[in-house]
Amino acid sequence: MLSDQLAAQIGNWHFTLPVSFGKIDALFSSDDIFARYNANWQAFSTPPKALGTPPKSTRGLSGWRLQKIKAYVESKLEDRISTQAMADLVGLSAGYFLAAFKNAVGLTPQAYIMQQRLMRAKQLLATEPHLAINEIAFSCGFTDQAHLNNRFKAAFGVSPGIWRRSCKHANDQHQPAHTFKTGRI
């Protein structure tokens, strides 16, 4: 039957037909019509990209939702932040939020949170020399200094201590000639 042949040709393509397969068989049963229009099933089918409405998994978050989530994460970095809490904040289910966030940002929510924690730690290491590394770890939401060390080294290739020393060394290189490292004249 022609509908069986057509079904075998389409594979995983998505399509919408205005008529049932039985009616299609009736339409193409005449060799005259088939030959006249050189009917090829692939010309009638459309791959998923060409469909008008994208599947749920390819939709991103609206601008206001994304801004609300980013502000929430920034304000709560030192706390435990769950995907469910973020989804509830913008009124979405956890599953939909996860896919939409990943599409909009390019990272899962938890990977984004980790990225933000690492960036805050990097900034604090460079600008707050009086803070101990374990204090920075806790203020950025890491469970302990070892957690910060492992994540920091995996992300940036150096430990937080080496990063801090390199920032201090870079700052020392840029001080005016008439001042000492202590800042006195």
N, C-alpha and C positions, 0 to 999 in steps of 0.2 A: 504494500500500500504506500502511496506517496507520503502520507503523514509520517510513517515510520522512517522513510528515507530522510525526510526533512528533520525529524527529531535527531537522527544520528548525525546529521551535518552540523547542527547548531551547537552541540557540546554544552559548554557552561554559559553561553551568551544569554542575556536577559532580554526579553522582548514582550510586547503586548500586541495581541492580535484582536482585531475587531470581530472576527468570526472564529468559530470552532474549527478544529482540524477536519472534521467531517465535511464542512462546507468548502474548505480549501481543496479537499480531494475532488469535490464536485466541480469546482472552478477549473482545476487543471486536468480534468479527465479528458478534455478534448485536446487532441494533438495539435489542432489548429491554433488554439489560444496559446498553448505552451510554446510552440515554435514561433508564433507571431511576435510574442513579447520576449522571447528568449529568457523565460523565467528562470532565474537562478535564486535559490533560497537565500544565499548570502547577501544578495542585493536588498532583500527585504528585512533582514535582521540588523540590529544595531548592537554594537558592543556596549558594555555598561557605561563607559565614559560619555557616550553620546546621549544618554538618557537625560531628561529634563531635570529631575530631582535627584541629587546625589544621595547615596546611602547614608544612614545616620553616622556611620563611623568616619566619614570624610568631612563632616561639618565641624566648624570650630566654635569657640565661644564668642558671644557678642562682646563688643568693646567694653561696655560698662561692667559686665561680669568679669572679664579678664582684669580690669583695673581694680575691681573690688577684691578679687582673689590675691593679686599682687600686693595690695596694701595690707590685707589681712596677714599674709605670710611675713611681710616685712615687720609688722608690729608684734608678731608672735614667734619670731625665730627662736627665742630661748625656751619656748614651750614645746610640748609634743603636739604636732599638727597632723590630724588624720585626713585622709581623702574624703571620708564621710562628712567631716565637719566642713570642709571646703565646699562640697557638693550641697550641703544643707544651706550654707551661706548664700548661695546663688539660686537656690530652689530647683536643683536638678537631682536626678537619681545618681548614685555613685558610679554605676556603670556608664551611663551616658556622659557624666562629667569627666570621667577618666579618658574616654575616647576623644571628647571635644577638646579637653585641655591639651592632650598630647598632639592633636592636630594643630591647635592654635600656637603652642609654644615650641613643640618639637621634642619635649621631654615629658615623662610622666610627672604627676604632681610631686611625688616623693623625690624624684631626681632633681626637680626644680628647687624644692626646699633645700636639698643638700647643696646645690650650686649656690644658692643665696647665703647659706650658712658659711660656706667656704669663702665667698667673696667678702662677707662681713669680717670673718676671722683675718683674712688677708689685709683688709683695711686697718683693723685694730692693731695687728702686729706691726704695721708700718707707722701708725700715728700715735699709739699709746704705749710708749716704752716702759712706763711705770707699772703696767698691768702684767701679772704673771701669765704664762701661757695657759695654765689650768683655769685661771679666771676667765680668760678669753674663750676657752673651750666651753665653759658653762654658760657664759653670756651669749654664745652663738647657738646653744641648743645641743651641743655634743654631750654625751654621757660622762666622759672624762677626757683627760689630756691624751691618753692613748688613742681614743676614738678620733680626736682631732688630728693627731699625728698621722695615723694610718690613712685617713681620708685626704688630708692635705698633701701628703707625699704622693698618693696615687693620682691626685689631680694636677699637681704642679711640679712633681719630680724632685722636690726638696722638702725637708722637714720644716715645721714652723719656726724652729730656732734658727736654722740656717737662713730662712727667708728674712727673719727679723734682723739678723746680723748684716745681711746684704743690703737691706733698706737703710740701716744705720750707717753702714759704710758709704753708701751712695749719698746720704745726707751730709756726712762728714766731708765728702769731696766737694760739695757745693757751698760750704760755709765761706764767708768772706775771710780774707787773709789775716785781718786784724783781730779775729776772735779765736778763742781756744775751744776745745771740745766741750768745756764746761759752760761756755756761753759768756764768760767774763772777758772784759777788755784788758 
